[in-house]
Amino acid sequence: MSKILKAAIIGCGGIANGKHMPSLAKLENVELAAFCDIEEERAVKAKADFGKEESKVYKDYIELLNDPSIDVIHVCTPNDSHAKITIAALEAGKHVMCEKPMAKTSDEARQMLHAAERSGKKLSIGYQNRYRQDSQFLHKYCDEGGLGEIYFAKAHAIRRRAVPTWGVFLDEEKQGGGPLIDIGTHALDLTLWMMNNYKPKAVLGSTFHKLGKKKDSANAWGSWNPDEFKVEDSAFGYITMQNGASIVLESSWALNSLNVGEAKCTLSGTEGGADMDNGLRINGEEYGKLYAKEVQMSAGGAAFYDSKQESEAEMEARLWIDCIINDTEPVVKPEEALVVTQILEAIYESAKTGKAVYFD
């Protein structure tokens, strides 16, 4: 019989309820044994929904970390607390899955990586878009050389009007930024992973706070309060890698554009290209002719079987727990997530100074 890991959730808000807890609850080798939130009623509700009678509830995460029976911690708090909670959990001998982005700053992310190395415990970051069917297919295709050398890419995270107006999303101090650090981080992670390229050379970035100043704006979750909108509403970056490859990163919560889509990438290589604009498409040249083909992700129209497909959140949780039990590397390595944070931070810095940021 496989080991049953006892997991604890720190931060019982939207992402914990929408992704982490439902996915962990489906695993037979995991017990959701503790729930922690500074608003205790949220932890109580999480226990009622996903725990057992003997599951524990905490307001203080330090008290939770002192429980020697807990094996795994999932950190689902605002960005400014990712580092301190993750480092404390690793030093307490727990494995940690931290929600994206890795941290608010690259220095904090680096401290998290060092804490994992010192403790010998597993650390991974919640970039669940790697586990989508199209992402899995394309990554394997790239890994096997289907596109050749990928030297140009675009990372897409564009919303026309979908500003999250709840929680601390509009609070720069707690989040570190707006759409760039919120959804741009997913697109960049996906793109770097496809390219298998984590060596940036230079970054030039720009951020805009234009539409966020407007009152009574159309928005997916109701109009925002301009006085509370302290972060950018769109951000863009041009990234050059040490091997000469280039990446364009685009992100927005509010932008006057009909070309929308998030957690997607476009890749151009020496042997072919790929994009996720309308499903997954591969393009190339064969026998002196150009071709483009669509990759079908469903089970061929058999709805019953399609509905059985494991979701990306469920796959993320399963493979994460498997890597702990089997002592293997997580799918999302902290070294990779650190580079994502470094590039995002460089885009913000470049936007403030008007100058390119160079990496050593």
C-alpha positions in Angstrom: 0.0 0.0 0.0 1.4 3.4 -0.9 2.1 6.0 1.8 -0.7 8.4 2.7 0.7 11.9 2.8 -0.8 14.4 5.2 -1.3 17.7 3.4 -2.1 21.2 4.8 -3.5 24.3 3.0 -2.3 27.7 4.0 -4.6 30.3 2.5 -8.2 29.0 2.0 -9.3 31.5 -0.6 -10.3 31.3 -4.3 -7.3 29.4 -5.7 -7.3 26.9 -2.9 -11.0 26.2 -3.3 -10.9 26.3 -7.1 -7.8 24.2 -7.7 -5.8 22.8 -4.8 -8.3 21.3 -2.4 -10.6 19.7 -4.9 -7.7 18.1 -6.8 -5.9 16.8 -3.6 -9.2 15.5 -2.3 -9.5 13.1 -5.3 -6.2 11.4 -4.5 -6.2 8.2 -2.5 -2.7 8.8 -1.2 -3.4 12.2 0.3 -5.3 13.3 3.4 -6.2 16.9 3.8 -5.3 17.1 7.5 -5.1 20.8 8.2 -6.4 24.2 7.0 -5.0 27.6 7.8 -6.3 31.1 7.1 -6.0 34.5 8.8 -9.8 34.6 8.4 -10.6 31.5 10.5 -14.1 31.0 9.1 -12.6 30.3 5.7 -10.4 27.5 7.2 -13.4 26.1 9.0 -15.4 26.0 5.8 -12.5 24.4 4.0 -12.3 21.7 6.6 -16.1 21.1 6.3 -15.8 20.8 2.5 -12.6 18.9 2.1 -11.3 17.6 5.4 -12.2 15.0 8.0 -13.6 15.3 11.5 -10.1 15.1 12.9 -8.6 17.7 10.5 -7.2 20.7 12.2 -7.9 24.4 11.7 -5.4 27.2 12.3 -5.2 31.0 12.1 -1.4 31.1 12.6 0.6 29.1 10.0 3.6 28.9 12.4 1.4 26.7 14.7 0.5 24.5 11.7 4.2 24.1 10.8 5.0 22.8 14.3 2.8 19.8 13.7 5.2 17.0 12.9 2.5 14.8 11.2 2.1 17.2 8.3 4.1 16.1 5.2 3.1 18.6 2.5 2.2 22.3 2.5 0.3 24.1 -0.2 0.9 27.9 -0.1 -2.2 29.7 -1.5 -1.7 33.2 -0.1 -1.0 36.6 -1.7 2.3 37.0 -3.5 4.0 39.0 -0.8 3.8 36.1 1.7 4.9 33.3 -0.6 8.5 33.4 0.3 8.3 33.7 4.1 5.7 30.9 4.4 7.5 28.6 1.9 10.9 29.1 3.6 9.4 28.5 7.0 7.6 25.3 5.8 10.8 23.9 4.1 12.8 24.6 7.2 10.1 22.8 9.2 10.7 19.7 7.1 7.7 20.0 4.8 7.5 19.6 1.1 5.9 22.7 -0.5 3.7 23.4 -3.5 3.6 27.2 -3.8 1.0 28.9 -6.0 2.3 31.1 -8.8 4.2 33.3 -9.1 7.1 31.9 -7.1 7.5 35.1 -5.2 7.0 38.9 -5.4 10.8 39.5 -6.1 13.6 37.4 -7.6 15.6 37.8 -4.3 12.7 36.2 -2.4 12.4 33.4 -5.1 16.2 32.7 -4.8 15.9 32.4 -1.0 13.1 29.9 -1.5 15.3 27.8 -3.8 18.1 27.9 -1.4 15.8 26.8 1.5 14.7 23.8 -0.6 18.3 22.9 -1.3 19.3 23.2 2.4 16.3 21.2 3.6 16.4 18.5 1.0 12.6 18.9 0.6 10.6 19.2 -2.6 9.5 22.6 -3.9 7.3 23.2 -6.9 5.3 26.2 -8.2 1.7 26.1 -9.4 2.0 26.6 -13.1 -1.0 24.3 -14.0 -1.1 25.2 -17.7 1.8 22.9 -18.3 -0.7 20.0 -17.7 -3.2 20.9 -20.4 -3.6 18.4 -23.2 -2.3 20.8 -25.8 0.6 21.9 -23.6 1.6 18.3 -23.0 1.5 17.4 -26.7 3.4 20.5 -27.8 6.1 20.0 -25.2 6.7 16.5 -26.2 6.8 17.6 -29.9 9.3 20.3 -29.1 11.4 18.0 -26.9 11.7 15.5 -29.7 12.9 18.2 -32.1 9.7 18.6 -34.1 10.2 22.4 -34.4 14.0 22.3 -34.5 15.8 25.1 -32.8 13.1 27.5 -31.5 14.6 31.0 -32.0 11.5 33.2 -31.8 8.4 33.0 -29.6 5.4 35.0 -28.3 3.9 34.5 -24.9 0.2 35.6 -24.8 -1.8 36.7 -21.8 -4.3 39.2 -23.2 -7.7 39.9 -21.8 -9.9 42.6 -23.3 -11.8 43.4 -20.1 -11.3 40.9 -17.3 -9.9 42.7 -14.3 -10.1 40.7 -11.0 -11.7 43.1 -8.6 -11.8 41.0 -5.5 -9.1 40.2 -2.9 -5.8 41.9 -3.2 -5.4 41.7 -7.0 -5.3 45.5 -7.4 -2.9 46.0 -4.4 0.6 46.5 -5.7 2.2 46.1 -2.3 0.7 42.6 -1.8 0.8 41.3 -5.4 3.9 43.0 -6.8 2.0 44.0 -10.0 -1.0 43.4 -12.1 -1.6 41.3 -15.2 2.1 40.7 -15.9 2.7 39.0 -12.6 -0.8 37.4 -12.5 -1.4 35.9 -15.9 1.7 36.9 -17.9 3.7 34.6 -15.6 1.7 31.6 -16.9 2.4 32.5 -20.5 6.1 33.1 -19.9 6.4 29.8 -18.0 4.8 27.9 -20.8 6.9 29.5 -23.4 10.3 29.0 -21.7 9.2 25.4 -21.0 8.5 24.7 -24.6 11.8 26.2 -25.7 13.7 24.6 -22.8 15.6 27.8 -22.5 16.2 29.4 -19.1 19.2 31.7 -19.8 18.0 35.3 -20.4 20.5 37.9 -21.6 18.5 41.2 -21.7 15.0 42.5 -21.2 13.2 45.7 -22.4 9.8 46.3 -20.9 6.9 48.7 -20.8 3.8 48.9 -18.5 0.7 51.0 -18.8 -2.0 52.2 -16.4 -4.4 53.8 -18.9 -7.8 52.0 -18.7 -7.6 51.4 -15.0 -8.1 55.1 -14.5 -11.6 55.0 -16.1 -14.8 54.8 -14.1 -17.8 52.6 -14.6 -15.9 50.4 -17.1 -17.3 47.3 -18.7 -15.7 44.3 -17.0 -16.2 40.6 -16.6 -16.5 40.9 -12.8 -18.1 44.3 -12.6 -16.5 47.7 -12.9 -13.5 48.4 -10.8 -12.8 51.3 -8.5 -10.1 53.5 -10.1 -8.9 54.7 -6.7 -8.1 51.1 -5.7 -6.5 50.2 -9.1 -2.8 50.5 -8.0 -1.2 48.2 -10.6 -0.7 48.2 -14.4 -3.6 47.3 -16.7 -1.2 46.0 -19.4 2.5 45.2 -19.7 4.8 44.1 -22.5 8.3 42.7 -22.7 11.0 41.9 -25.3 13.4 39.3 -24.0 16.6 38.1 -25.6 18.2 34.9 -24.5 21.9 34.1 -24.3 21.7 31.9 -27.4 20.2 34.7 -29.4 16.5 33.5 -29.2 13.9 36.3 -28.7 10.6 36.2 -26.9 7.8 38.8 -27.0 5.6 38.8 -23.8 2.2 40.5 -23.8 -0.2 40.7 -20.9 -3.3 42.7 -20.0 -6.4 42.7 -17.9 -7.8 45.5 -19.9 -6.8 46.3 -23.5 -8.7 47.6 -26.5 -7.9 44.5 -28.5 -10.1 41.7 -30.0 -7.0 39.4 -30.3 -7.4 37.8 -26.8 -6.2 34.7 -25.1 -4.1 33.7 -22.1 -1.6 31.1 -21.1 -0.8 30.5 -24.8 2.4 30.7 -26.9 3.5 31.0 -30.5 6.7 29.2 -31.4 9.0 29.6 -34.5 11.8 27.1 -35.1 14.1 26.0 -37.8 12.0 22.9 -38.7 8.5 24.3 -38.1 6.2 26.4 -36.0 3.3 26.1 -33.6 0.6 28.3 -32.1 -2.3 27.9 -29.7 -4.5 30.7 -31.1 -7.4 28.5 -32.2 -6.6 25.1 -30.8 -3.1 23.7 -31.3 -1.7 24.1 -34.8 1.6 23.0 -36.3 3.1 24.5 -39.4 6.0 23.6 -41.6 7.3 22.8 -45.0 7.4 19.4 -46.7 8.1 18.2 -50.2 8.5 21.8 -51.4 5.1 22.8 -50.0 3.9 24.6 -46.9 1.5 22.9 -44.5 -0.5 23.7 -41.4 -2.3 21.0 -39.4 -4.6 21.1 -36.4 -4.0 18.7 -33.6 -7.3 17.2 -32.3 -7.3 17.0 -28.5 -10.6 15.3 -27.9 -11.3 11.6 -27.9 -12.8 11.8 -31.4 -16.3 13.1 -30.5 -17.2 10.4 -27.9 -18.4 12.8 -25.2 -18.6 10.1 -22.5 -14.9 9.4 -22.8 -13.9 13.1 -23.2 -15.6 13.8 -19.9 -13.3 11.3 -18.2 -10.2 13.3 -19.1 -8.1 14.3 -16.1 -8.1 18.0 -15.7 -4.8 20.0 -15.6 -5.3 20.8 -11.9 -5.8 17.1 -11.1 -2.8 16.1 -13.1 -0.7 18.8 -11.4 -1.7 17.5 -7.9 -1.2 13.8 -8.9 2.3 14.3 -10.4 3.3 16.5 -7.5 2.4 13.9 -4.9 3.9 11.2 -7.0 7.3 13.0 -7.1 7.3 13.2 -3.3 6.4 9.5 -2.8 8.9 8.3 -5.5 11.6 10.9 -4.7 11.7 12.3 -8.3 12.0 15.8 -9.6 8.7 17.8 -9.8 7.4 18.8 -13.3 7.8 22.5 -12.4 11.3 22.9 -11.0 12.0 25.8 -8.7 15.1 26.8 -10.7 12.8 27.3 -13.7 10.2 29.3 -11.8 13.0 31.5 -10.5 13.9 32.5 -14.0 10.3 33.4 -14.7 10.3 35.7 -11.7 13.6 37.2 -12.7 12.3 38.1 -16.2 9.0 39.6 -14.8 11.0 41.7 -12.3 13.2 42.9 -15.1 10.2 44.0 -17.3 8.9 46.0 -14.3 12.4 47.5 -13.7 12.9 48.4 -17.4 9.4 50.0 -17.5 10.3 52.2 -14.6 13.8 53.2 -15.8 13.2 53.3 -19.5 16.4 51.2 -20.0 17.1 47.6 -20.8 18.0 45.3 -18.0 20.9 43.0 -18.5 21.6 39.6 -16.8 25.0 38.5 -15.7 
